Amino acid sequence: KQKTAYEICACLVGSEMCIRDRYQRRVRGDSLENITHSLCTLEFDIRRPAYYWLIDALDMYRPLVWEFSRLEFADRVTLPDDDASGAERDWFLYTTLSKRRLLAAVNSGKARGWDDPRMPTLNGLRRRGFTAAAINGLIEAIGVTRAVQRIPFRRLEQQLRVDLDPSAPRRMAVLRPLKLVISNFDDVKLREVTLPNHPLHAERGSRTLPFTRTLFIEASDFREVDSKDFYGLAPGKEVGLRHAGNVTCSEVQRDADGRVVALVGTLDEHKKNKTKGHLHWVPDPELAGGASRRAEVRLYEWLFHVCEPVPEVTNKTKAADVEAAAAAAKAADEARAAKAADNADGHDENDDDGGGAEQRASIESEEVLTDAIVETSVGTTPFTHFQFERVGYFVVDPDTDGERLVLNRATTLKESSAKKGMKK
């Protein structure tokens, strides 16, 4: 049970054998530094007797040792089932806390570094746009326990929405621009639009945005074939433009390959008709007098595309399956304890050789949009948060410089339909 304080290494320094201090150096350090509580994860539970043994043998002050379970981000997905009883559900891990697996992803170039927004590190989460208040709020909500913690990542995303909704300034941005030309622009008196910085806090003021003949809307807000459940623009259909009026699509322009490249529409600045949809927009950077600009926007998903299933026993599971699962869990615990006892350098049980992380890391976990258009008032200060109306919460990335504005999407405004299919 690793009750030795030192280990003899297989190397010589001159004519003398090198003796290297093992894990137990932490014990004396805790005592000498008057640490009141020594906190660590459960893989160190087996080392507590050795910890106390050395402290008592040296007659030193003994800190209180607490072990707790590691926090794992996992999501529950719906799996197909052959029978008519419904779908089977299981936990799947798309995030790993293993330092060696994460290092393999970094070394292979699949991640930008330890502060990559897809990395489950504090620097990575901060660069992604997660605030300290959101992280602390999640930890306060779930508590600290010795039980296995598998927390859906969307809980952290929701905590971020709660934190940013009252504080993040509102701006408009188009990630995948589609040109919209106002054909009756000369007859329109509207040349400037006033927008609130926050719809619920008038004291935060407002800003003005030029209304130009050429605008840009989201490409996903247009369909050539309309439907009842679609609130965007379609040929002959009238929708609202936020803070500006109603627009009716009168013409669709295509390139030589037949792809839609621009729309032509007429504006009703008086909003005579009531519309279901209200689209966000941005003015043409070439006509807006510096009020809008191009930007690079990075959208992130799970770093690993190959998931690790984590079976869970439910009350519907057969007795034989329960016994088998219990036996497997016991065997896994024993293997984990044995591995922890064998570790001489303090690595945790998940720190293997990388587990093929460079193959499991997904290049599709990062989508870079280089042609987005945003309001210039977003600024260039790193780690500044904004809510882009109808799009999501974004943060200015440190890669931003004088010529390039880089934004990371922290989370969407609400849970996507794909994630809604996942159950807690």
C-alpha angles and dihedrals in degrees: 000000000000100000095158122106096204139036127210108228122213095246138088129224104203105310096335131086115246113237115198125200111240132210090299092078085081088062095059091042092055091049097045091048092050093239107183098197126023107202124193141148125273097265087074093055091095090057097057094092089053090047093054093040093060093044091052093043091054092041091233133149110282119222120208112259121213125181122198136178121266118250111247124191108219135156130215114229132189114249125195118258126201097213128069095248093094136257126327114232129206141171117256126191116218092163128062129196093199108124093208094051091049090047090053090054090050095046092048091054094243089118127043093229141293089308093052107137089238094057119100091228126114091247090048093050091047092051090047087058103259112143128220089243091056093049093045090046091055093048091048090050097050097035129205118290145153091237120100109274117207106169122183109240089229089071089065089046091053090049088054092051090052090052099044102038096079095037111034115096115235121242136163123243136166114211099187104027125213117185118240118190118200104220096192094046093127090060093048116094093196110105102148132036125205115216129184118240088221124009093215099042112057090173089072090070132223141266136218127235124191116242106220133189089248117051133172126227132178112283088224089060091071130070128174090213114050126212137185094253094050115092097180133093124296134165108295092003126125122218135163127260110214112261091347115074138261126313129199120203109233103165140022118208122203136189127235091280093053096253119142109251103163144008129215120209145161123240127224102195091183094059095225093172127052112238132197098216130055116191129203118229144175130215122252107273090222092056103031098079094236096316093117135030144180118267142180112240124193121203118197137202133164114327093220120055094188108075129211111224117223109195118219127201114228133184088260093060116108119251092247090053090050091053091047092048091048091050091048091048091050091050090049091050092050092048090048092050092048091050092048090052091051094051109102099180102051097255115154124244093260094057099101128148092291098281093236090300091157088062094041094050111098123224085201091066088085123051115186118202110194099178102057119134122215139169111276090227087078086086128198104266109129118242093020111143129219138171111227105209113254091356114069147259117312138182131204109252122225088239086076114114137165093287103032131050113203122191130185123207108233095185142326123263091255139004112289121241090249092056092045087066088065115087128209 
